[in-house]
């Protein structure tokens, strides 16, 4: 199954059960647009979001997701296909 055909739920499971760089790169590629969108919409409440600020906040988000052996991602009850997207909107 090609990476693009792998469901996000299965991709997260693959990522958490291995340290395959290709899987993690695909995970970031698929989740980064949502994280960016949430950050932009949140920052807009107070000011115009500068691209450098948005990039820094995206990076901070991924750092927090991957910290402590990916504890935040391992805590997800990955029961449904798009659970990860709802989780990312909240964090």
JOGIWO-V702343 format. One record per pair of residues at least 4 apart in sequence whose C-alpha atoms are under 6 Angstrom apart, sorted by sequence separation. I is the first residue (numbers start at 1). J is the second residue. If there is no record, write none. Layout:
BEGIN
i=(I	I)
j=(J	J)
END
This chain:
BEGIN
i=(7	28	32	44	63	66	65	78	43	65	15	15	9)
j=(11	32	36	48	67	70	70	83	49	72	23	24	81)
END
